[in-house]
């Protein structure tokens, strides 16, 4: 882990997606953070030690999804599959598929394995799965503010975790998508899907893959930044919204959502410019995908003799 000295920074952005605005000043206390996202190798140790079964490996409870077809209630997860050609970009179901048998052990579907992916970030983990791992490890998931502060690497206001140029000097700094999303990836960064952790340069704090590769869970319930109380004032160690506030009133499923950060190998200039520290996504807590993982933090415990 890496020690991140606390401090103030400008969180969010006024120049990109609406959910990132308004930019507002935030203060966080110091904390330790994983240098890398949790890998398949590390997650495998957790499973061996605890016997834990991830959400994607369990059949869904019919009471939770009363309108679902029975074949949709089997152990499954969401997998990106590249279509053969251009598709309607308004419909994400053209590249996302609910695949029975897909889980952290089988990231591309039941015929795939992690045998050669031990140092890749674990994927197909829900918020519940990530939280269970954190408890086992004696650590915690970061808040959105802690995650973003760490991702910026000390670069106040920079667009990316390494500066203001996406590919400085032609060098790819993160695992993202090049070409025409979702059907043609030119692989200029060398990777079609996830990359081994640490494949790209660290940010200013010595942290790897804070941008791209996989989205990462935080412990904050999702709310729009526009709902913060005082965007003009410095908030100290802020936490996200409340569970009920994370619900989209136009969403039939009404599944609570947490904030995920960092973008993934599927973020492309032609579709999703969320490979930035300020970027954020509302992720349903019951949903695992082939491009979503996590890393942990540890906050220093207060000295019981202090004061």
Long-range contacts (C-beta under 8 A, 24 or more apart in sequence): 1-32, 1-33, 1-34, 1-35, 1-297, 1-298, 2-32, 2-33, 2-34, 2-35, 2-205, 2-206, 2-207, 3-30, 3-31, 3-32, 4-30, 4-31, 4-32, 4-33, 4-146, 4-149, 4-150, 4-205, 5-30, 6-30, 6-31, 7-149, 8-234, 9-148, 9-149, 9-152, 9-156, 10-156, 10-157, 11-145, 11-148, 11-149, 11-278, 12-225, 12-278, 13-276, 13-278, 16-273, 16-276, 16-278, 16-279, 17-273, 17-274, 17-279, 18-224, 18-226, 19-224, 19-225, 19-280, 19-282, 20-225, 20-278, 20-279, 20-280, 21-225, 21-226, 22-225, 22-226, 22-228, 22-231, 23-231, 23-278, 24-225, 24-228, 24-231, 24-232, 24-235, 25-233, 25-234, 25-235, 26-145, 26-149, 26-234, 26-235, 26-236, 26-238, 27-234, 27-235, 27-236, 27-237, 28-143, 28-145, 28-146, 28-149, 28-236, 28-237, 29-237, 29-299, 30-300, 31-142, 31-146, 31-297, 31-298, 31-299, 31-300, 32-297, 32-298, 32-299, 32-300, 33-142, 33-146, 33-150, 33-205, 33-207, 33-295, 33-296, 33-297, 33-298, 34-295, 34-296, 34-297, 35-202, 35-206, 35-207, 35-208, 36-121, 36-197, 36-198, 36-208, 36-209, 36-295, 37-121, 37-122, 37-197, 37-209, 37-213, 37-214, 37-216, 37-293, 37-294, 37-295, 38-121, 38-122, 38-133, 38-293, 38-294, 38-295, 38-296, 39-118, 39-119, 39-120, 39-121, 39-122, 39-197, 40-104, 40-114, 40-117, 40-118, 40-119, 40-120, 40-121, 40-122, 41-118, 41-119, 42-122, 43-104, 43-122, 43-125, 43-133, 44-114, 44-118, 46-133, 46-136, 46-137, 49-136, 50-132, 50-136, 52-129, 52-132, 52-133, 52-136, 54-103, 54-104, 54-124, 54-125, 54-126, 54-129, 54-288, 55-126, 55-128, 55-129, 55-286, 55-288, 56-102, 56-103, 56-104, 56-124, 56-125, 56-126, 56-288, 57-103, 57-105, 64-286, 71-100, 72-98, 74-100, 75-100, 75-101, 75-103, 76-100, 76-101, 76-102, 77-102, 77-103, 77-124, 77-288, 77-289, 77-290, 78-102, 78-287, 78-288, 78-289, 78-290, 79-107, 79-108, 79-109, 79-289, 79-290, 80-182, 80-193, 80-266, 80-289, 80-290, 80-291, 82-182, 82-183, 82-185, 83-182, 83-183, 84-183, 85-183, 86-180, 86-183, 87-182, 87-183, 89-271, 94-182, 95-182, 96-289, 102-290, 103-288, 104-129, 107-193, 107-194, 107-290, 108-193, 108-290, 117-194, 119-196, 119-197, 119-198, 120-194, 120-195, 120-196, 120-197, 121-194, 121-197, 121-209, 121-213, 121-214, 121-293, 122-293, 122-294, 123-194, 123-214, 123-288, 123-289, 123-290, 123-291, 123-292, 123-293, 124-288, 124-289, 124-290, 124-292, 125-217, 125-288, 125-292, 125-293, 125-294, 126-285, 126-286, 126-287, 126-288, 127-217, 127-258, 127-283, 127-285, 128-285, 129-288, 130-217, 130-294, 131-219, 133-294, 133-296, 134-296, 137-296, 138-298, 139-296, 139-297, 139-298, 140-219, 140-296, 140-297, 140-298, 140-299, 141-217, 141-218, 141-219, 141-294, 141-296, 141-297, 142-218, 142-219, 142-295, 142-296, 142-297, 143-218, 143-219, 143-220, 143-237, 143-238, 143-239, 143-240, 144-218, 144-220, 144-240, 144-259, 144-261, 144-280, 145-235, 145-237, 145-238, 146-218, 146-297, 147-216, 147-218, 147-261, 147-262, 148-261, 148-277, 148-278, 150-205, 150-207, 150-210, 151-203, 151-207, 151-210, 151-211, 151-261, 151-262, 151-277, 152-203, 152-204, 152-277, 153-203, 153-204, 153-205, 153-207, 153-210, 154-204, 154-205, 155-203, 155-204, 158-277, 159-276, 160-211, 160-275, 160-276, 160-277, 161-203, 161-210, 161-211, 161-276, 161-277, 162-201, 162-203, 166-269, 166-275, 172-200, 173-200, 173-201, 173-211, 174-200, 174-209, 174-211, 174-212, 174-213, 174-263, 174-275, 175-199, 175-200, 175-209, 175-212, 175-213, 175-264, 175-265, 176-211, 176-212, 176-263, 176-264, 176-265, 176-266, 176-267, 176-268, 176-275, 177-265, 177-266, 177-267, 177-268, 177-271, 178-268, 179-268, 179-270, 180-270, 181-266, 181-268, 181-270, 181-271, 181-272, 182-266, 182-271, 191-265, 192-265, 193-265, 193-290, 194-265, 194-291, 195-265, 209-262, 210-262, 210-277, 211-262, 211-263, 211-275, 211-276, 211-277, 212-262, 212-263, 212-264, 212-265, 212-267, 212-275, 213-262, 213-264, 213-265, 213-293, 214-262, 214-264, 214-265, 214-291, 214-292, 214-293, 215-260, 215-261, 215-262, 215-263, 215-264, 215-281, 215-283, 215-289, 215-291, 215-292, 215-293, 216-260, 216-261, 216-262, 216-292, 216-293, 216-294, 216-295, 217-258, 217-260, 217-283, 217-292, 217-293, 217-294, 218-258, 218-259, 218-260, 218-261, 219-258, 220-258, 220-259, 221-245, 221-246, 221-256, 221-257, 221-258, 221-259, 222-246, 222-257, 222-258, 222-259, 222-280, 222-282, 222-283, 246-282, 248-282, 253-284, 255-284, 255-285, 255-286, 255-287, 256-284, 256-285, 257-282, 257-283, 257-284, 257-285, 258-282, 258-283, 258-285, 259-283, 260-292, 264-291, 264-292, 265-291, 266-291
